[in-house]
Amino acid sequence: MKFASLVALGGLTLAPVLSHAAQQELDGRWEGSLEVAGQVLTIAVEFETSDGSLKAKIDIPQQGAMGIPLTNVRYDTPRVHLELPAGPGLAVFDGEHDDDTIAGEFSQAGFVGTFTLTRADSAPALDVAPEPVPYAEHEVSFDHGDITLAGTLTVPPTRGPHPAVVMISGSGPQNRDEELFGFKPFRIIADHLTRRGIAVLRYDDRGVGGSTGDVMLATSDDFAQDVSAAVSFLEQRTDIAPNAIGLIGHSEGAIIAPLVASRSDRVAFIVLLAGTAVTGEQILYAQGELIARANGASETEIRTQKAAQRRSFEVVRSDSGWKELEDYLREQASHAVGLMTEEERSAIRDMDVFLDTQVKAQVRMIRTPWFRDFLDYDPVTALERVRVPVLALFGELDLQVPPSVNTEPMAAALGAAQNADVTIRVLPKANHLFLEAKTGSPQEYAGLKKEFVASFLDTIAEWIAQRTDVRG
């Protein structure tokens, strides 16, 4: 779940100017961070030399941007120069390549900072075997109204019809693998389940990859209808058992799964990975405080952040007072600058531009239809109507959907539904992505080993197998 952004980054543009051999020095995936005014934004860039030119794409997970194609790079050994035309103004990366590191200065919209990229291990996560896989992979598409959703259906090699699951991604634009820093959670889950006799459909979100539409103009209810269309698509296939189709949702996807199941008798079971059981407002307060504290914020800074959240939510609900909110947020941003160290403040070249950029980025995010809907939606209303089997997994160190806030209300809601088959587990040391973590902060994501915590995959596979009579 991604509810905030530091810099409104757009499409990075990089241009080739060196020889083929020199360009290949950068080929591969680079992961790291961008630090500006005391804040950190995780980034990843993947370079590839193709047809004599250097191509690249960028991941900016905190802003929901994954696999954005890049153009225009200047690489004059050892100097690397990258430019990013974005909403707040041109962003410039000026760095130096030294063995397995690219590091240097970042500047945009009146402030400067530093960035560091380190060559990442390009080997796939251990959970996914190299090609070819021992099952069928089909490129598929299905329609919901005027939206076309494209994805991958993996089908076991054994005789069907097979039980199946539809994967539902978290908030923000996600591809079918829910890819983050080279980690492909949905691909890994699909591989594991398909080897165990369970077909898996995973698809690109609206406006991502092969899918049409615009994820930023849709609400959770729209996404629920997309999932229903995916279930209908599977029901029409002769290799899928129509009475054994379930849903696996992660983060916001785990809010959508109960919504779909509560409206339809065509869903056989649901698996909720880091799903919420309180309103969007409550989860935003909780995650804001926990992440800020994990990242070293003072109690004063945390209280100030919560006050700004509360003021913003009031304006969103009334859809009035936007100008006053912008003035308030600017005042708070100015106050935050006053709490910075001298070194952090010195990174801001143009204070007015810096403050305007901060305010506009926040307001742009909370004025989306999705945010207005998410703020007051209470997942309990759907959970209280779910009577199919439910497996809910949480990460002990998840700061975005903390189990301490969500497990009890989820259990109570499913109890109110008189659901006789509910399993809720908290996995030790796991973060929001179910990777083994130290603090759970999103700032750790890029540097963590790209493997699910022990028992995560087997728990899901065995639970589904027991409810669909799969032997694999």
C-alpha positions in Angstrom: 0.0 0.0 0.0 1.4 3.3 -1.1 -0.2 6.4 0.3 2.6 9.1 0.1 5.3 10.3 -2.2 8.3 12.5 -1.9 9.0 13.8 -5.4 6.5 13.4 -8.2 8.8 11.4 -10.5 7.8 10.9 -14.1 9.5 9.1 -17.0 13.2 9.1 -16.7 15.0 9.9 -20.0 18.4 8.6 -20.8 20.4 8.9 -24.2 23.1 6.7 -25.6 26.4 8.3 -26.5 29.1 5.7 -25.9 30.5 2.6 -27.7 28.7 -0.7 -27.4 31.3 -2.2 -25.1 31.3 0.8 -22.7 27.5 0.9 -22.6 27.5 -2.8 -21.5 29.4 -1.8 -18.3 26.0 -0.6 -17.0 23.9 -3.5 -18.2 21.9 -5.1 -15.4 19.8 -4.0 -12.4 20.9 -1.3 -10.0 19.1 -0.7 -6.7 19.4 2.0 -4.1 18.0 5.2 -2.7 17.5 8.9 -3.3 18.0 11.1 -0.2 16.6 14.6 -0.1 16.0 16.9 2.8 16.2 14.1 5.3 13.8 11.8 3.5 14.5 8.7 1.5 12.9 7.4 -1.7 13.9 3.9 -2.9 14.7 3.6 -6.6 15.9 0.9 -9.0 17.2 1.3 -12.6 17.7 -1.6 -15.0 20.1 -1.0 -18.0 20.2 -3.1 -21.1 22.3 -2.8 -24.3 20.1 -3.6 -27.3 20.5 -2.9 -31.0 23.7 -0.9 -30.3 22.0 1.5 -27.8 21.6 1.6 -24.1 18.0 1.2 -22.9 16.8 1.4 -19.3 13.7 1.3 -17.1 13.0 2.5 -13.6 11.1 1.3 -10.5 9.9 3.9 -8.0 7.7 1.7 -5.7 6.7 4.4 -3.2 5.1 6.2 -6.1 3.5 3.2 -7.7 5.8 3.4 -10.7 7.2 0.1 -12.0 9.1 -0.7 -15.2 8.9 2.8 -16.7 10.8 2.9 -20.0 13.8 5.3 -19.9 15.4 7.2 -22.7 18.4 9.6 -23.1 21.5 8.6 -21.1 24.9 10.3 -21.1 27.6 7.9 -20.0 31.1 9.4 -20.3 33.2 7.0 -18.3 33.0 7.3 -15.3 30.3 10.0 -15.4 26.6 9.1 -15.6 24.1 11.8 -16.3 20.3 11.1 -16.1 17.5 13.5 -16.6 13.9 13.1 -15.5 11.1 15.5 -16.9 8.5 15.4 -14.1 5.6 17.5 -12.9 7.5 19.5 -10.4 10.3 20.3 -12.9 13.3 18.7 -14.5 15.1 16.2 -12.2 18.8 15.6 -12.8 21.0 12.8 -11.6 24.7 13.5 -12.0 26.8 10.6 -10.8 29.9 8.5 -11.2 30.2 4.9 -12.0 32.8 3.0 -9.9 32.8 -0.8 -10.2 29.4 -1.8 -8.7 28.2 1.6 -7.6 26.7 4.7 -9.3 26.5 7.7 -6.9 26.2 11.4 -7.1 23.9 14.4 -6.8 20.2 14.7 -7.4 18.5 18.0 -8.1 14.8 18.9 -8.8 12.4 21.7 -8.1 14.6 23.9 -5.9 16.2 21.3 -3.8 19.2 18.9 -4.0 20.2 15.7 -2.5 22.2 12.6 -3.2 21.5 9.2 -4.8 23.3 5.9 -4.7 22.7 2.8 -6.8 24.4 -0.6 -6.3 24.6 -3.4 -8.8 22.0 -5.9 -7.6 22.2 -9.7 -7.8 20.5 -10.5 -11.1 19.8 -14.1 -10.1 16.0 -14.9 -9.8 14.5 -15.5 -6.4 15.2 -19.0 -5.2 11.5 -19.9 -5.2 11.2 -19.7 -9.0 13.0 -22.3 -11.1 14.6 -21.3 -14.4 12.7 -21.8 -17.6 11.2 -24.1 -18.9 8.7 -24.6 -16.1 6.8 -27.9 -15.8 3.4 -26.4 -16.5 1.6 -24.4 -19.2 1.8 -20.6 -19.3 -0.9 -18.8 -21.3 -1.0 -15.2 -22.2 -4.6 -14.2 -21.8 -6.9 -11.2 -21.7 -10.5 -10.6 -20.6 -12.8 -7.6 -20.7 -14.8 -5.6 -18.1 -16.9 -3.1 -19.9 -14.5 -1.0 -22.0 -11.5 -2.1 -20.0 -9.3 -4.9 -21.3 -7.1 -6.7 -18.7 -4.1 -8.7 -19.8 -2.4 -11.4 -17.8 -0.8 -14.8 -17.4 -2.7 -18.0 -16.6 -0.5 -20.9 -15.4 -2.1 -24.4 -15.6 -0.8 -27.6 -13.9 0.3 -30.4 -16.3 -2.0 -32.9 -14.6 -5.4 -33.8 -15.9 -8.0 -31.1 -15.1 -10.3 -29.5 -14.5 -8.2 -27.7 -11.9 -8.9 -25.5 -8.9 -7.8 -21.9 -9.5 -7.0 -18.6 -7.9 -7.2 -15.0 -9.1 -4.4 -12.8 -7.7 -5.4 -9.3 -6.6 -2.6 -6.7 -6.2 -2.1 -3.9 -3.7 -2.7 -0.2 -4.2 -1.1 1.8 -6.9 -0.3 0.7 -10.5 1.0 -2.9 -10.3 2.0 -5.3 -13.0 0.9 -8.9 -13.0 3.8 -10.0 -10.9 3.3 -7.2 -8.3 7.0 -6.5 -9.0 9.1 -4.5 -6.6 12.9 -4.1 -6.9 13.2 -7.3 -9.0 11.1 -9.2 -6.4 8.1 -10.7 -8.1 5.7 -12.0 -5.3 2.8 -13.0 -7.6 5.0 -14.8 -10.0 6.6 -16.8 -7.1 3.2 -17.6 -5.6 1.9 -18.6 -9.0 4.8 -20.9 -9.6 4.5 -22.6 -6.3 0.8 -23.1 -6.5 0.8 -24.3 -10.1 3.4 -26.9 -9.2 1.0 -28.1 -6.4 -1.9 -28.5 -8.8 -3.6 -25.1 -8.6 -4.1 -22.9 -11.6 -3.3 -19.2 -11.1 -4.4 -16.1 -13.0 -2.5 -12.9 -12.4 -3.0 -9.8 -14.5 -1.7 -6.2 -15.0 -3.6 -3.5 -13.2 -5.5 -0.9 -15.3 -3.2 1.1 -17.5 -0.2 -1.1 -16.7 1.6 -3.5 -19.1 -1.0 -5.0 -21.5 -4.1 -3.6 -19.7 -6.1 -0.6 -20.7 -7.7 2.1 -18.5 -6.3 4.3 -15.8 -5.8 2.9 -12.3 -5.7 6.4 -10.8 -9.3 7.1 -11.9 -10.7 3.9 -10.5 -11.9 3.0 -7.0 -11.7 -0.2 -5.0 -15.2 -1.0 -6.2 -14.0 -0.8 -9.8 -11.2 -3.2 -9.0 -13.7 -5.6 -7.4 -15.6 -5.6 -10.7 -12.4 -6.4 -12.5 -11.9 -9.4 -10.2 -15.4 -10.6 -10.9 -14.6 -10.4 -14.6 -11.5 -12.5 -14.0 -13.6 -15.1 -12.2 -16.1 -15.2 -15.1 -13.2 -15.7 -17.5 -11.9 -18.7 -15.6 -15.4 -20.2 -15.3 -15.6 -20.4 -19.1 -12.5 -22.5 -19.4 -12.8 -26.3 -19.6 -9.5 -26.8 -17.8 -10.7 -24.9 -14.7 -13.2 -26.3 -12.1 -15.8 -23.6 -11.9 -16.8 -24.5 -8.3 -13.2 -24.3 -7.0 -12.1 -20.7 -7.9 -10.7 -18.6 -5.1 -9.1 -15.3 -4.6 -5.7 -14.3 -3.2 -5.4 -10.6 -2.4 -2.4 -8.6 -1.0 -2.8 -5.4 0.9 -5.6 -3.5 -0.9 -6.2 -6.7 -2.8 -7.1 -8.3 0.6 -9.7 -5.6 1.0 -11.2 -6.3 -2.5 -11.3 -10.1 -2.1 -13.9 -10.1 0.7 -15.9 -7.5 -1.1 -16.1 -9.8 -4.2 -16.8 -12.9 -2.1 -19.5 -11.1 -0.1 -21.3 -10.2 -3.4 -21.1 -13.5 -5.2 -21.6 -17.2 -4.7 -19.0 -18.0 -7.4 -16.0 -17.6 -5.1 -15.0 -20.8 -3.3 -12.4 -19.4 -0.8 -10.2 -16.3 -0.1 -6.7 -15.9 1.0 -5.9 -12.5 2.6 -2.3 -11.3 2.7 -1.8 -8.3 4.9 -5.5 -7.4 4.7 -7.1 -4.6 6.7 -10.1 -4.8 9.0 -10.4 -1.1 9.9 -11.2 2.0 7.9 -8.7 3.7 5.6 -8.4 6.6 8.0 -7.5 4.3 10.9 -4.9 2.4 8.8 -3.3 5.6 7.6 -3.0 7.0 11.1 -1.4 3.7 12.3 1.0 3.2 9.4 2.0 6.9 9.4 3.0 6.7 13.1 4.7 3.4 13.0 6.8 4.1 9.8 7.7 7.5 11.1 8.9 6.1 14.4 10.8 3.3 12.7 12.5 5.9 10.5 13.6 7.9 13.6 11.0 10.7 13.7 10.6 12.5 17.0 7.3 12.4 18.9 6.7 16.1 18.0 7.2 15.3 14.3 4.7 12.3 14.6 2.1 14.5 16.3 2.5 17.2 13.6 2.1 14.6 10.8 -1.1 13.2 12.4 -2.5 16.7 12.7 -1.9 17.3 9.0 -3.5 14.0 8.1 -6.6 14.8 10.2 -6.9 18.2 8.6 -6.5 16.7 5.1 -9.1 14.1 5.7 -11.7 16.7 6.8 -11.1 18.6 3.5 -11.4 15.4 1.4 -14.7 14.5 3.0 -16.2 17.9 2.6 -14.6 18.6 -0.8 -14.1 22.2 0.3 -11.4 24.3 1.8 -8.7 23.1 -0.5 -7.0 26.5 -0.7 -6.9 26.7 3.1 -5.5 23.2 3.2 -2.7 24.1 0.9 -1.9 27.1 3.1 -1.9 24.9 6.1 0.2 22.2 4.5 2.7 24.8 3.4 2.9 26.1 6.9 3.5 22.6 8.2 6.1 21.9 5.6 7.9 25.1 6.5 7.8 24.1 10.1 9.3 20.7 9.2 12.1 22.5 7.4 12.8 24.4 10.6 13.3 21.1 12.4 15.9 19.9 9.9 19.6 19.9 10.5 21.6 22.7 9.0 23.0 20.2 6.5 19.5 19.2 5.4 18.3 22.7 5.0 21.4 23.6 3.0 20.2 21.1 0.4 17.2 23.3 -0.5 18.2 25.8 -3.1 14.8 27.4 -3.6 12.6 27.3 -0.5 9.4 28.5 -2.3 9.7 26.0 -5.0 10.5 23.2 -2.5 7.4 24.0 -0.4 5.1 24.3 -3.4 6.3 20.9 -4.7 5.7 19.3 -1.3 2.2 20.7 -1.0 1.1 20.0 -4.6 2.3 16.4 -4.4 0.2 15.7 -1.2 -2.9 17.4 -2.5 -2.8 15.7 -5.9 -2.7 12.3 -4.2 -5.6 12.8 -1.8 -7.9 14.3 -4.5 -8.1 11.1 -6.4 -11.4 9.1 -6.5 -9.6 6.1 -5.1 -8.4 8.0 -2.0 -11.9 9.5 -1.3 -13.4 6.1 -1.4 -10.6 4.4 0.6 -10.6 6.9 3.4 -14.0 5.9 4.9 -14.4 2.4 3.5 -14.8 -0.1 6.4 -13.7 -3.7 5.3 -15.8 -5.1 8.2 -19.0 -4.5 6.2 -17.9 -7.1 3.6 -16.1 -9.4 6.1 -19.3 -9.8 8.1 -20.9 -11.3 4.9 -18.1 -13.7 4.0 -19.0 -17.4 4.6 -16.5 -19.1 2.4 -13.2 -20.4 3.9 -10.7 -17.7 4.8 -7.0 -17.8 5.3 -5.6 -14.5 6.6 -1.8 -14.1 6.9 -0.1 -11.1 8.6 3.6 -10.1 9.0 4.8 -9.6 12.5 6.8 -6.6 11.5 4.3 -5.1 8.9 4.2 -1.4 9.6 1.8 -0.7 6.7 -1.0 -3.1 7.8 0.0 -3.8 11.4 -1.4 -7.0 12.8 -2.0 -5.4 16.2 -4.6 -3.2 14.6 -6.2 -5.7 12.2 -6.3 -9.3 13.5 -8.9 -8.8 16.3 -11.5 -6.8 14.3 -11.0 -9.3 11.3 -11.6 -12.3 13.6 -14.7 -10.5 15.1 -16.2 -9.7 11.7 -15.8 -13.2 10.4 -17.2 -14.5 13.6 -20.2 -12.3 13.1 -20.6 -13.9 9.7 -20.8 -17.2 11.5 -17.9 -18.4 9.3 -16.9 -21.8 10.4 -13.6 -22.0 8.5 -11.3 -19.1 9.4 -7.5 -19.3 9.9 -5.6 -16.2 11.0 -1.8 -16.4 11.4 0.9 -13.8 12.1 4.2 -14.9 10.6 7.3 -14.1 12.7 9.9 -11.5 11.3 7.8 -10.8 8.2 7.2 -7.4 6.8 4.4 -6.1 4.5 5.9 -8.1 1.6 6.3 -11.2 3.8 10.1 -10.9 3.5 12.2 -11.3 6.6 12.8 -7.8 7.9 14.6 -6.0 10.7 12.3 -3.1 11.5 9.6 -3.5 8.8 10.2 0.0 7.4 9.6 0.3 3.6 13.1 1.8 3.5 14.5 -1.7 4.0 12.8 -3.2 1.0 15.6 -2.7 -1.6 18.2 -4.4 0.6 16.3 -7.4 1.8 16.9 -10.9 0.6 14.2 -11.6 -2.1 12.7 -14.7 -0.5 9.4 -15.1 1.4 9.7 -16.1 5.1 9.7 -19.8 5.9 6.4 -21.5 5.6 4.6 -18.7 3.8 4.2 -20.5 0.4 3.6 -23.9 1.9 0.9 -22.5 4.3 -1.0 -21.1 1.4 -0.7 -24.1 -0.9 -1.6 -26.7 1.8 -4.6 -24.7 3.0 -6.0 -24.4 -0.5 -5.3 -28.0 -1.3 -7.2 -29.2 1.8 -10.2 -27.2 0.6 -10.2 -28.2 -3.0 -9.1 -31.8 -2.7 -5.9 -31.2 -4.6 -3.1 -33.8 -4.3 0.2 -32.3 -5.4 
